[in-house]
Amino acid sequence: MDCPFCGKEMQQGILSGDGRSNVTWKQGSKRSGALERMIGVGKVTAAKLTLTSFTIDAAYCPDCKKMIFDTDISN
């Protein structure tokens, strides 16, 4: 996917968190491991922690520092 802001190729990866540690982003299809979360690799500073765990497929542009992911809001 090309970044809509700068036009460069975005990296595909996963946002993940477990409610006890930082929300992280990791390139590829595997979520961050415990050691990576403990040392802060891929920490997403804009995320709010909750008591539930989650993963989100996301594309990240390292040049623009923008992330894109699909979502839908149920009524």
C-alpha positions as CSV (number, residue, x, y, z in Angstrom):
1,M,0.0,0.0,0.0
2,D,1.3,3.5,-0.9
3,C,1.2,6.2,1.8
4,P,-1.6,8.7,0.9
5,F,0.5,11.5,2.5
6,C,4.0,11.0,0.8
7,G,3.4,8.3,-1.8
8,K,6.1,5.9,-0.5
9,E,5.5,2.2,0.2
10,M,4.0,1.5,3.7
11,Q,5.0,-1.5,5.9
12,Q,2.3,-4.1,6.7
13,G,2.2,-5.2,10.3
14,I,0.1,-5.7,13.4
15,L,-0.9,-3.5,16.4
16,S,-1.2,-5.6,19.5
17,G,-1.6,-5.3,23.3
18,D,-2.8,-7.3,26.2
19,G,-4.0,-4.7,28.7
20,R,-1.0,-5.1,31.0
21,S,1.7,-3.8,28.7
22,N,2.2,-1.1,26.0
23,V,0.4,-1.3,22.7
24,T,3.0,-2.2,20.1
25,W,3.3,-2.4,16.3
26,K,5.4,-5.0,14.6
27,Q,6.1,-5.4,10.9
28,G,4.8,-8.8,9.5
29,S,2.0,-11.1,10.6
30,K,3.2,-12.0,14.1
31,R,2.5,-9.9,17.2
32,S,5.3,-8.6,19.4
33,G,6.7,-11.1,21.9
34,A,6.9,-10.5,25.7
35,L,10.6,-9.5,25.6
36,E,10.0,-7.0,22.8
37,R,7.0,-5.5,24.8
38,M,9.1,-5.3,28.0
39,I,11.9,-3.4,26.4
40,G,9.5,-1.1,24.5
41,V,10.2,-2.2,20.9
42,G,7.4,-0.9,18.6
43,K,5.6,1.0,21.4
44,V,2.7,3.0,20.1
45,T,2.5,6.1,22.2
46,A,-0.9,7.4,21.1
47,A,-2.7,4.2,22.2
48,K,-4.8,4.0,25.3
49,L,-4.5,0.8,27.4
50,T,-7.6,-1.1,28.4
51,L,-8.2,-4.4,30.3
52,T,-8.9,-6.4,27.1
53,S,-6.4,-7.7,24.6
54,F,-6.5,-6.9,20.8
55,T,-4.7,-7.1,17.5
56,I,-5.2,-4.9,14.5
57,D,-3.8,-5.3,11.0
58,A,-2.1,-2.0,10.2
59,A,0.1,-0.3,7.6
60,Y,2.8,2.1,8.9
61,C,4.7,4.8,7.0
62,P,8.1,5.4,8.8
63,D,8.7,8.6,6.9
64,C,5.3,10.3,7.8
65,K,4.8,8.5,11.1
66,K,1.2,7.7,10.0
67,M,-0.6,4.4,10.5
68,I,-3.7,3.2,8.6
69,F,-6.0,0.4,9.5
70,D,-9.6,-0.6,8.5
71,T,-12.4,-0.3,11.0
72,D,-16.1,-0.4,11.2
73,I,-18.4,0.8,14.0
74,S,-21.4,-1.4,14.9
75,N,-24.7,0.2,15.8
